[in-house]
Amino acid sequence: MTIAPGPRVPPPPPAASAAPPDDFVALYTRELGPQVRRATLLVGSPDTAHDLVHDAFVEIYRRWDEIDDPGPYLGRAVLNRCRDHGRRAGTTERRLPLLVERGSPEDECLWDALQALPFNHRAALVLRFYHQLPERDIARVLGCRPGSVGPWIQRGLRRLRKDLS
């Protein structure tokens, strides 16, 4: 009597407790704070910013072996998640968190005016004046032509001046 072999059982997946690569840990340690601050400025909520940034890190970790330069990929992934969040949030009122103590009414007005800007204008202003990035790097992060960044900054500043006067 011959016994037929049973169905093939695939090998178990790698243990969930496997340690991440050292270079991923270094990227996470170096980029978590700056990416959360940037995302907070863009979405207006530190809690949401943490969620969006951690989602981006999860994506990078899953694709770690496929990504040649994870730093810029992370920046773009966070920015895209912030943009998607803004689209989903629609026109609900959001306020930017404090970068400094909100001691004066002018600060309140500034945050409200900044929040009212279109996403690309707000993102260009945050990347330029908060992160001190040159226009060429802002264009790379936003995935646009370098010639688009200057007008976005100028329009954003013009609208801020108008709204704050």
N, C-alpha and C positions, 0 to 999 in steps of 0.2 A: 504494500500500500504506500503510495506517494502522497506526501502532504504538500499542498500548494503553498508557496510563500505568502505571507500576509502582505497587506498594503505597505508601501514604503512610507516611513514616518520621517518627515523632514527634521533636520537637526534643530535643537532649540535655539531661539534667538539669543544674541549675546546678553549677558547679565545686565540688568538695568543699573547696577551699581558700578559698572565699569568706569574708571576714572577718565575724564576728558583729557585730550592731549594737552601738554604743557603750553603750547603756543595758543590754544584756545583759551586756557585759563589766563594767560597773559593779556590777550585781547580783551577778555571780559573785565579783568581788573582795571586795565587802562581806560577802557571806553565806557563803562557803565555810567559813571557820574556825568561826563560831558554829554552823552547821548540822552540821558534822562532830563538834564537841564534844557537841552535843545527841544526835545519833545514837549516838555512842560510849557515852554514858551509858545510852541505851535498849537497845542491842543487846550491849554488853559487849566489842566488838572494834573497835579503830580501823581495821583493814583493811576489815572489813565495813561500817563506818560510811562510809568513803570511797567504797566501791562504791555504797552506797545513795544517798548524796548526789549523786554524779555521775550516777547513773541519773535522779534527779529533775531535775537540770540538763539532761540530754539531752531529757527529755520537755518541759520548758519551752522549750528552744530550738526544738524541732520545732513547738510550738504558739504561738510568740512573738506572732504577729499576732492570735491569738484570745484571749489572756489580758489582761484589763483591769488587774489589780493583781498582778504576778508575785511580790511579796514574800510575802504571805500564802499564795498558791498554792504557792510553794516550801516553806514551813513545813509545810503540810498534806501535800504530796507526800512529803516526807521522813518525817514522822510515820507516814503510811500504809505506806510501805516498811518502816519499823522494826517496825510492828505485824505486817505480813505475814511479815517475817523471823522474828519471835518465834513466830508460829503454826507456821511451817515447822520451826523448830528444836525445837519441843516442849519436852520436859523435860530436854534435854541440859544438862549443867552448863556454865554460862558464868560468867565473872567479869567484873566491871566493871574497866576499866583505872584506873590511878592518876590521881586529880586532884591529889594531893599525894604526896610520898614515902611509901611504905608502910614506916614505921619501927616501928610498934607493932602488937601483935596486935589492938587495938581496931579499927584501920582495916580489917584483914582481915575481922573480924566484921561491920563496917558494910557493906562491899561485898557480902558474902555475903547479909546480911539484906535489903539493898535489891534484890538480884537475885531473891530469892525472892518478892517482891511481885507481885501481878497487874499486867499491863501498864498499865492505866489508873491504878492507884495510884502506880506507879513514875513514869509519865509526869507525873502531876500534881505529885508531889513534886519531880521534876527541874525542871519548868517554874517552879514556885513558888519553890524555895529556891536553885536554881542560876542560873536566868535572871531571877529576881525579877519574874515576871509576875503581875499581879493575876488574881483568879479569873475575871473576865469575859474576859480575853484567853486564859487557859488553856482556857476553854470553847470559844472560837472556834477555837483551834488543834486541840483534840481533837474538835471537831464534836459537842459535846454541849450540854445545857442548863446554864446557869450554876449551877443548883442542884445539879448532880451533882458539881461540882468539890470543894466543901467537904467533903462526906462522904468522897470518895476520899482527900483529904489527911488527914483525921482518922483514917480507918481505916488508912491507910498508916503514919502516925505511931504509932498505937496498936500496930500489929503490930511496927514497928521497936523500940519500947520493950520490948515483950514478948520479942522475939527477942534483944535485946541485954542483957536483965537476967539 
